[in-house]
Amino acid sequence: MAALISIGQILAPQGNKGEVRIWPLTDSLERFDRLHRVVLAQQKADSGQAMYIEAVRTQGRFVIIKFAGVNTIDGAETLRGLYIKIAQEE
């Protein structure tokens, strides 16, 4: 499996439709616009849960992401604190 790097951390749900607020760990917020699939995991983990991205937008210094299959505030709450990771080659 490819080495993973963290590009953001999920801070909290955003609204009540399953979106989450991300603290970016990269200087390029545009990087998030090109993503279709990411891995959600604990900070030190080398593997985690693959998730598909439905929508991305920015709000000030934050990135707001809507993941496929996460449609409620409760679903988004379960993702709090996880890191968004991508393969190092990406």
C-alpha positions as CSV (number, residue, x, y, z in Angstrom):
1,M,0.0,0.0,0.0
2,A,1.2,3.5,-0.8
3,A,2.4,5.8,2.0
4,L,-0.3,8.2,3.1
5,I,0.1,11.9,4.0
6,S,-2.3,14.0,5.9
7,I,-3.7,17.1,4.1
8,G,-6.4,18.1,6.6
9,Q,-8.2,17.4,9.8
10,I,-11.9,17.2,10.3
11,L,-12.9,19.7,13.0
12,A,-16.6,19.5,13.2
13,P,-19.9,19.0,11.3
14,Q,-20.8,22.0,9.1
15,G,-24.6,22.5,8.9
16,N,-27.0,19.7,9.2
17,K,-26.7,17.9,5.8
18,G,-23.5,15.9,6.5
19,E,-20.8,18.4,5.5
20,V,-17.7,18.6,7.6
21,R,-15.3,21.6,8.3
22,I,-11.7,20.8,7.6
23,W,-8.5,22.5,8.9
24,P,-6.2,22.3,5.9
25,L,-2.6,21.0,6.6
26,T,-1.5,22.2,3.1
27,D,-0.8,25.6,1.7
28,S,-2.8,24.9,-1.5
29,L,-6.5,24.8,-0.8
30,E,-7.0,24.1,-4.6
31,R,-5.6,20.6,-3.9
32,F,-8.9,19.7,-2.3
33,D,-10.8,20.7,-5.5
34,R,-9.0,17.9,-7.5
35,L,-9.7,15.1,-5.0
36,H,-12.3,12.4,-5.7
37,R,-11.3,9.8,-3.1
38,V,-9.5,10.1,0.2
39,V,-8.7,8.0,3.2
40,L,-10.0,9.0,6.7
41,A,-7.8,7.8,9.5
42,Q,-6.3,8.6,12.9
43,Q,-3.2,10.8,12.8
44,K,-0.6,8.0,13.0
45,A,-2.5,5.3,11.1
46,D,-1.2,3.9,7.8
47,S,-4.7,2.9,6.7
48,G,-8.3,3.9,7.2
49,Q,-11.7,4.2,5.6
50,A,-11.8,5.2,1.9
51,M,-14.4,7.9,1.2
52,Y,-15.6,9.5,-1.9
53,I,-16.1,13.3,-2.1
54,E,-19.3,14.7,-3.5
55,A,-18.6,18.5,-3.1
56,V,-15.8,20.8,-1.9
57,R,-15.9,24.5,-1.1
58,T,-13.9,26.9,0.9
59,Q,-15.1,29.2,3.7
60,G,-12.4,31.6,4.8
61,R,-9.4,29.5,6.0
62,F,-11.5,26.3,6.2
63,V,-12.4,23.7,3.6
64,I,-16.0,22.3,3.7
65,I,-16.4,18.8,2.3
66,K,-19.5,16.7,1.6
67,F,-18.6,12.9,1.6
68,A,-20.8,10.4,-0.2
69,G,-23.0,8.5,2.2
70,V,-22.7,11.1,5.0
71,N,-26.1,12.9,4.9
72,T,-26.8,14.0,8.5
73,I,-25.2,16.0,11.2
74,D,-24.9,12.8,13.3
75,G,-23.1,11.0,10.5
76,A,-20.7,14.0,10.1
77,E,-20.1,14.0,13.9
78,T,-18.7,10.5,13.7
79,L,-15.9,11.8,11.5
80,R,-14.7,14.5,14.0
81,G,-11.0,14.5,14.6
82,L,-10.1,12.2,11.7
83,Y,-7.4,13.1,9.3
84,I,-7.9,13.3,5.5
85,K,-5.1,11.4,3.9
86,I,-4.0,10.9,0.3
87,A,-1.3,8.7,-1.3
88,Q,2.1,10.5,-1.2
89,E,2.3,10.3,-5.0
90,E,-0.7,12.5,-5.3
